[in-house]
Amino acid sequence: MLDIKRLGIDDAGQLIEGARQHANDIGVPMCIAVVDESGNLIAFERMNGGKISSIGVAQNKAYTAGAARKATHEYNAACVPGNLVFGIHTQLSVVGGGLPVWVGGDCVGGIGLSSGTPEQDLACAQAGIDWWRERTS
C-alpha cells in the first residue's frame, strides 16, 4: 500500500491565484494549469486575453513538471543534439514555464503557464508556488 501526497482543488486554486496576480502585475494574461503528481489536470484557468494556442502548452508544461518531477527549462538545457536526452521533447515539454511542486521530498504536482516569454511564464509559475507556500505553511 502506498501513501501518496497530492495537491487538492484548494491547493490548485491557491497556485492559480498567485500565478494570476503576478501575471496581472507584469501585464501578461496567462493560461495556467495545475496537475497532480501523476500529471493529471486538477485545475485550469485562461485569463482574459490568454492565448488560445497556449492552452495546451500550459497543460503540457504542468504535466512535464508534475509527472517527470523536473522543471521544463531543465529539460530545455539538456535537450540538444548529441546529448543522450535529445528526443525527450517528443514526449515532454522543454519550454520554460513548468515547475514541480514539492512538499518535503515529495512531488505533489506541477504548475505550468503559457502566453508570455518562457521567462515570464517561469516567473508566474514560481509566484504561484510562493503564494501557495505562504498560505499552506
DRENVEXSE-930143 format. One record per atom (N, C-alpha, C): x, y, z. Coordinates in pm, whole numbers, padded with zeros to 5 digits, always signed. Example, Ala and Ser with C-alpha at 12.3 -4.5 7.8 and 13.67 -1.06 7.14 Angstrom:
+01319-00569+00780+01230-00450+00780+01320-00330+00780+01285-00225+00708+01367-00106+00714+01290+00003+00787
***
This chain:
+00084-00117+00000+00000+00000+00000+00089+00124+00000+00056+00219-00083+00131+00344-00090+00050+00458-00031+00117+00546+00039+00056+00671+00082+00107+00778-00013+00017+00839-00089+00055+00935-00190+00008+01073-00149+00101+01167-00151+00067+01306-00125+00040+01372-00260-00069+01448-00266-00102+01516-00391-00175+01645-00363-00166+01734-00457-00239+01860-00448-00388+01834-00457-00466+01913-00386-00611+01909-00397-00661+02033-00470-00791+02041-00487-00851+02152-00561-00826+02286-00492-00826+02290-00359-00798+02416-00290-00654+02460-00311-00562+02363-00311-00422+02394-00340-00407+02450-00481-00474+02384-00575-00468+02429-00714-00520+02572-00727-00627+02603-00656-00681+02739-00660-00582+02841-00607-00510+02806-00501-00409+02897-00445-00293+02917-00542-00248+02809-00606-00140+02818-00704-00180+02909-00820-00303+02890-00867-00353+02973-00977-00364+03119-00934-00415+03143-00815-00431+03281-00766-00297+03354-00763-00194+03290-00708-00063+03353-00701-00004+03379-00838-00019+03283-00927+00031+03300-01064-00045+03411-01136-00177+03414-01118-00260+03516-01181-00221+03655-01134-00199+03670-01004-00162+03802-00951-00032+03850-01013+00066+03761-01025+00193+03804-01086+00174+03835-01234+00093+03756-01302+00064+03783-01443+00000+03921-01459-00093+03954-01369-00154+04088-01373-00050+04196-01347+00040+04170-01251+00145+04268-01219+00234+04298-01338+00265+04196-01419+00354+04218-01534+00276+04249-01662+00144+04245-01654+00060+04281-01767+00054+04178-01878+00067+04050-01843+00061+03942-01943-00046+03842-01903-00159+03840-01972-00263+03742-01940-00216+03602-01977-00231+03509-01884-00174+03375-01897-00280+03265-01901-00236+03150-01952-00305+03024-01934-00230+02953-01822-00303+02905-01722-00243+02847-01602-00302+02709-01578-00215+02608-01569-00260+02471-01545-00193+02416-01420-00268+02340-01342-00216+02272-01224-00254+02125-01234-00154+02038-01213-00175+01893-01220-00135+01828-01088-00177+01702-01071-00134+01625-00954+00001+01560-00983+00047+01477-00892+00179+01416-00905+00189+01317-01020+00077+01277-01077+00077+01189-01194+00065+01266-01324+00053+01397-01315+00040+01479-01434-00102+01499-01481-00200+01454-01400-00340+01470-01438-00393+01606-01394-00465+01670-01483-00514+01806-01461-00608+01813-01341-00580+01911-01253-00669+01940-01140-00751+02065-01171-00681+02169-01220-00750+02296-01246-00678+02369-01358-00756+02450-01430-00702+02529-01541-00775+02662-01546-00700+02766-01577-00761+02898-01598-00696+02966-01717-00779+03017-01806-00729+03104-01913-00776+03244-01880-00679+03329-01844-00713+03466-01811-00769+03534-01936-00851+03635-01917-00899+03712-02030-00779+03763-02108-00771+03727-02235-00658+03767-02319-00550+03661-02329-00559+03555-02248-00463+03445-02261-00474+03383-02400-00362+03350-02459-00361+03299-02596-00428+03162-02605-00513+03146-02704-00579+03018-02727-00475+02910-02754-00370+02945-02826-00265+02849-02859-00184+02807-02736-00201+02879-02625-00126+02848-02503-00198+02753-02409-00323+02719-02439-00399+02629-02352-00327+02495-02338-00302+02430-02448-00235+02300-02446-00090+02310-02399-00024+02420-02433+00116+02438-02394+00127+02444-02242+00041+02521-02178+00042+02532-02031+00016+02396-01967-00079+02321-02021-00110+02190-01967+00007+02093-01986+00074+02101-02100+00190+02015-02124+00306+02049-02031+00326+02178-02004+00431+02218-01911+00400+02166-01771+00275+02179-01728+00236+02130-01596+00252+01978-01589+00210+01908-01694+00224+01762-01699+00370+01722-01681+00458+01784-01759+00600+01751-01751+00654+01774-01611+00623+01890-01555+00674+01925-01422+00625+01828-01315+00496+01794-01319+00440+01708-01217+00477+01562-01235+00460+01510-01355+00484+01367-01378+00632+01333-01385+00712+01420-01445+00856+01393-01459+00936+01452-01343+00870+01535-01262+00931+01591-01141+01056+01673-01170+01048+01749-01279+01160+01834-01317+01105+01958-01387+01169+02071-01363+01129+02196-01429+01152+02183-01580+01061+02237-01657+01070+02222-01802+01195+02288-01858+01239+02399-01798+01360+02464-01852+01485+02379-01830+01482+02288-01733+01595+02198-01713+01605+02098-01828+01492+02052-01879+01494+01966-01998+01542+02044-02119+01503+02171-02129+01545+02253-02241+01696+02262-02249+01760+02283-02135+01905+02298-02132+01976+02169-02174+01915+02055-02147+01979+01926-02176+01941+01869-02312+01831+01917-02369+01776+01858-02491+01840+01921-02615+01964+01884-02640+02036+01934-02758+02093+01815-02833+02103+01827-02966+02159+01715-03044+02294+01672-02988+02311+01543-02978+02434+01487-02925+02422+01443-02780+02332+01505-02704+02310+01462-02565+02220+01339-02564+02241+01254-02468+02161+01132-02460+02013+01159-02439+01978+01275-02380+01838+01308-02356+01770+01370-02479+01848+01400-02583+01788+01459-02704+01679+01367-02757+01565+01424-02785+01449+01350-02830+01339+01346-02725+01374+01381-02601+01275+01381-02494+01164+01482-02523+01195+01581-02606+01095+01683-02640+00977+01625-02719+00990+01504-02767+00877+01441-02835+00773+01388-02736+00811+01378-02608+00721+01327-02505+00690+01428-02395+00786+01518-02368+00772+01613-02259+00796+01755-02309+00743+01852-02237+00767+01992-02272+00908+02033-02230+00977+02101-02319+01110+02152-02287+01113+02304-02292+00996+02365-02289+00983+02511-02291+00968+02561-02147+01046+02659-02108+01040+02712-01972+00900+02758-01933+00865+02734-01807+00736+02778-01755+00661+02670-01679+00721+02553-01662+00660+02447-01584+00748+02411-01466+00689+02406-01346+00764+02375-01225+00694+02266-01145+00771+02171-01091+00711+02075-00998+00682+02144-00865+00585+02093-00793+00551+02144-00660+00592+02037-00560+00678+02076-00467+00734+01982-00369+00684+02013-00229+00660+01909-00153+00635+01918-00010+00733+01821+00053+00831+01877+00123+00938+01792+00174+01008+01729+00056+01022+01599+00058+01085+01529-00053+00988+01471-00153+00859+01507-00140+00757+01451-00228+00710+01552-00332+00709+01510-00457+00648+01591-00562+00498+01566-00553+00422+01673-00529+00277+01660-00511+00199+01711-00631+00270+01762-00733+00204+01812-00852+00294+01902-00931+00231+01977-01022+00306+02069-01106+00219+02185-01149+00285+02294-01187+00216+02411-01240+00283+02451-01370+00203+02485-01468+00255+02528-01597+00182+02650-01647+00257+02743-01704+00198+02864-01758+00247+02888-01900+00162+02954-01978+00199+02990-02114+00119+03112-02156+00179+03192-02238+00127+03310-02307+00231+03420-02309+00328+03417-02218+00434+03516-02218+00561+03455-02275+00673+03519-02246+00802+03459-02279+00827+03345-02181+00917+03254-02211+00946+03149-02113+00987+03206-01977+01059+03316-01977+01100+03379-01850+00979+03431-01773+00884+03493-01843+00763+03543-01779+00678+03427-01728+00666+03323-01808+00589+03205-01767+00650+03143-01641+00782+03132-01640+00852+03074-01524+00834+03160-01400+00845+03292-01415+00828+03382-01301+00687+03370-01243+00587+03357-01328+00449+03343-01280+00428+03208-01212+00489+03103-01265+00479+02972-01201+00541+02976-01062+00657+03039-01050+00723+03049-00920+00641+03134-00824+00580+03241-00876+00494+03326-00792+00375+03246-00740+00320+03158-00823+00210+03073-00778+00252+02982-00665+00369+02922-00679+00421+02833-00574+00448+02912-00447+00511+03028-00460+00541+03111-00343+00413+03151-00270+00312+03193-00345+00182+03232-00288+00121+03115-00211+00122+02998-00274+00065+02878-00212+00140+02842-00084+00273+02845-00088+00353+02811+00030+00324+02905+00148+00308+03033+00118+00279+03131+00223+00147+03101+00293+00055+03039+00222-00077+03014+00276-00098+02873+00330-00005+02784+00302-00022+02646+00348+00083+02605+00451+00181+02687+00475+00288+02651+00570+00243+02665+00714
***
